[in-house]
Amino acid sequence: MAPASILILLIATACAALAHVLLGRAWRQLPIFWLAAVVGCLITYGLGLRFPLNLPTPAGVPILESVLAAWLLLIFVSRLRV
């Protein structure tokens, strides 16, 4: 696997697990949270969204932007009645 895909999966998994601990109500939400976090990270990586800051991007993945996009989607998904 490419380093970028592994890093995106690690970021998404960490964000989804933390969101489930903080916002989750049932175990069935965990895969939904994970998918939302992956989509947020992939959108950021795919569109190349970056803040005008000189932050490191290991394997070309903008870490801060990926985490923020994942959390935006996680908060949105947590508010749905799933």
Salt bridges, closest charged atoms under 4 A:
none
